């Protein structure tokens, strides 16, 4: 899910007005993600293949991006059809399975990085994975409220860094660009907008609420994926990362102002485009090497 939506209809006198406090969850998610990225520094040479086409294959970035976007589109369509038919139990079951799987994967990924410093304690990885996943599921599906929002913000940052660390540079860049275009179509003509119009309450765990807005988990994931990509690619300099982070926040400000007028607006285009442009320009100005296409 990737969209931003007002909780209240546009006709109300107290409709949404942007304040800088609305940037706090986005900034918190990206900063948490970057903290996770620092854990991976000893493992920068290790990558997990999550894309079907090897990067050295001609046309791989475009092919991988299409694959990724199709997966996102299919998932959104399935959730929309299930919600439309009133299959709330199936929707909740799918969300529980997907979030539990994500928690197990991320727990293993980051615990493995942590215990690379303490290899004599690696036997603790599996029990800690289980404990962290149980706590995460309780936060999302039992406790709710602020605890759920904190968990969603954290998993958004951690999952984004996982993608940024695991997907090669150009495939990741093209994926982010394609997703930004898809986000516009999905919100205004596709399943994401239709789900949002019916409310995101049935998608607890795939979205979070903060004051007067609801935001999809996908926004947080791909913002952190962008900063994680900059962190991994330009490891010798923090400036492209800072520039990308500022670009995402600036794009989020523009998105929130559009949200004031429309009540529903895609969360990816402005932040991703400005974040990519800012990070890329700063890297070029510093003379940092960019991976060949």
N, C-alpha and C positions, 0 to 999 in steps of 0.2 A: 504494500500500500504506500502511495506517495502522493500526498495532497495536504493542503491546509484548509480548514473549514471553520467558520464561526459556529459557536454553539447556539447562538440566538439568531432568529430570522432577521432579515434586513429591515423589515418594517418596524421593528421596535425602536423606541426612542433611545434606548441605552445600547445601541448596536456597537459592535467592536470598534475600538480606536487603538491605534498602535502606540505602544510605549516601549522603551528600550528593555524593560524587564522581560518582554516576550522573547528576547534573544538568549536569556539565561539557559533554558534547556538545551538549545542548540550548541552554545558555547561549552556547557558542561559535558555534553556528549563527545564533542570533538577533543576537549582536553583529556577526558578519561581515555578516549581512544589513543591519543598520543602517549599517554602514560603506559598503555599496553604496548605501544610500538617500541618504547625503550626496552621492554623486556626481550624483544626479538633481535636486538642488535647483535648478540653473539651468533644468531642463526640467520644472518642476512643472506648467506649463500644457500640456505635451504628453502626450497619452495614446494608447495603442495599443488599438484596439477589439478585445477578445478575447471579448466577450459578444454573442450574436446579437440581443438586444433593447435598443434605446436606453433609457437610464435615464429619460428623460422620458415614456416610454410607460407608461400605467397598468398596474400589476401587473408591471412589469419586474423588480423584485428577486426576486419569487417565480419568475417564468418563467426568469430567468437561473440561479437557484439549482437549479431542477429540471433544467435543461439540463446544468449542471455535474455534479450528482450522478449523473445518468444516464450521462454519459461515464465517470465514475469507476467506476460499477457495471459497465458493459459491459466496460471494460478489465480489471477484476478477474476477471470471469467468464471472459473469454477466456483469461487466464493460468491460471486454475484448470483449465479444460477441457484446455488444452494440457499442463499438468503431469500431470493425471490420466491422459492418454493416453500419457504418456512421451515427448512431443515436445520434448525438452530443447533440441535444436538450433534449433528454431523459436522457442522461448522466448528463448534467448540472442540469436538474430538480432533479434528484436523489441526486446529490451532495448538492444542495441547501437545500433539505429536510433533509438530514442526518446531515449537518453542523448546520442548524437551530435547529434541535432537540437536537443535542449535546450541543449547546450553551444554550438552555433553561434548559436542565438537569443540566449542570454545574453551571449555574447562580443560580438556585434554591439550589443546593447542598451546594455551598460555601456561598451564602447569608444567608442560614439557619444557617450555622456555625457562621457567623459574628454576626447575630442578636441574637444568643444565649447569647451574652454578653449584648445585649440591647433589651430584650424581649418586652419592651413597644413600640418598633418601628417595630414590625414584619409585620404590615400591609403594610409596604413599599416594602416587598419582591417581590410581583407580579409586580408592576409598574417598579421596578428596573430590574427585569428579562427581561421585554419587552424592556426596553431601552438598556440594555447591548446586547441583541440579535440583535436588529436593528443595533447598532453600529458595532457589530461583522460582520454581513452580509454585511454591507457597506464596511468594511475593506477588506473582502474576495472577494466580487463579483463586487464592484464598483471602489474602490480606486486602488487596485492592488499594484504592485511594493513592495517597502519596507514595506508599511503599511500591505499588505497582509502577507508578510513573518513574520512580528512581531506577527500578529494574529495567524498564524499557529503554530509558536514556542510556544506562550502562551497556546493555546488550547491543544497542545501536552503534555505540562507539567501538565496542570490541569486535563486532561482526564486520564493521567497515574496515577496520585495520586488518582483519584477517583477509578480506578480499584484496585490499591494497597490497598486502605482502605476498599474496599467492598468485595474482594475475599480472602478467608482464605489462610493461609501460604502455605500449601502443594499444594493446587489446583493452586495457583498463580505460584509457583516454577515450577510445571510440565507444566503449560501452557506456560511459558517462554521458557522452554527447547524444548517442542514440536514445538512451533512457530519458534524457531531457525532452527530446522531441516526442517520444512516445507518451510521456507524462501529460503533455498538452492534449494529445488526442484522447488518452484514457480518461482524463478528468472531464472534458467537455463533450466527448462523443462516445466514450467507451465505458467499461464496467466500473472503473474507479469512481468516476463522478456519480454514477447511479447508486453505488454502495454508500457514498458519502451523503447523498441526498436522503437516503433512508436512515442515516445515523450510523455511527461507528461503534455503538454500544455492544453490538454482537461480535465485534472483533477485538475484544479485550486481550491485550498482549501484542497486537499488531498495530496499535495506536496508543496515544496518550493524550490526556487533557491537561491543559495549563491555563488557568483563569478562563478567558473567553474563547479559547481556540481548541481545536482538535487537530492533531498532526499524525500522519502515518509514520510507522516505524521506518519505512523505506527512505524517507527524507534523511533521518539521522544516519542510517547505514551508509548512504551514498555520499553524504557530506564528509563523514569520517574516512570513507574509502578514498576520497580525493586527497585529504590531508595525509593519510597513510601512504598513498602513492608517492606524494612529494617527499615524504620522510624517507622512504625506502630508496627512491631514485637519486636524491641529492643528499645522501647521508652526511657528506662532509660539510653541509651548510644548512642552518636552520632557517635562513631567510626566505627561501621559496615556500617553506611550510607556513611561516608566519603570514606571508603574502596571500597564500591560498586560504588560510583561515580568515583573514580580514576580508578577502573577496567573497567567501561564503556568507559572512555576516552582513556585508554590504548588500549582497543579493537577497538575503533574507529580509532586510529592511524594505527593499523594493517590493518583495513579495507580500509583506504585511500591509504595505500601503495599497497594493492592489486588492488585498483581501478586504480592506475597508469598503471598497467600492462594489466588489462582486459577491462577497460572502463565501465564495469557493474559488480556490486558485491553486494551480499546480505548484508543488513545492520545490521542484528541481531546476527548472530552466535558468532563472536569474542567479541563484547561488552557485550552481555548477559552472555555468559559463563564466561568471566573474571570478570564481575561485580558480578555475583552470587558467584563465587568461592572466590573472595576477601572478600565480606561481610560475607559469611558463615564462612570462616577461622578466621577472626578477632573476630566474635561472639564466636566461640569455644575457641579461645585463651583467651578471657576475661571471660570465664565461664558463658556466658549468656545462659539462657534456650531457647532451640529451641522447638517449638510446636511438640508434638508427631505425628508420621505418622498415 
